[in-house]
Amino acid sequence: MNKKEILKLAKGFRGRAKNCIRIARERVEKALQYSYRDRRNKKRDMRSLWIQRINAGTRQHGVNYGNFMHGLMKENIQLNRKVLSEISMHEPYSFKALVDISRSAFPGNKHVVLPTRKVNVSSINV
């Protein structure tokens, strides 16, 4: 890369890293390494977030994530994790229907006791 391209990429950096070519070249190279690495890490982080959201949604209905996904696989329901996470957040009744389908398909889900709700005694007005 020539000087003009490097300084264009270094625009917005702090201190001499934005206008001194020797320092700017080092900072730009490092920034490009970070961006390459983090494009891959972003995919990993998003998948992890989707799994956490699905797990939270399924546990409200007394099923854990692994059993839920196994039940969906047995029923040949091919929804990816991104869609399942969106459904769990924005369409709770539809998600409950999916949990029920999964529960009926996989025997490990049938004898699950729903979690009990904790009641805050101080908030009850008598």
Buried (B, 14 or more C-beta within 10 A) or exposed (E): EEEEEBBEBBEEBEEEBBEEBEBBBEBBEEBEEEEEEEEEEEEEEEBEEBBEBBBEBBBBBBBBBEBBBBBBEBBEBEEEBBEBBBBBEEEEEEBBEBBBBBBEBBEEBEEBEEEEEEEEEEEEEE
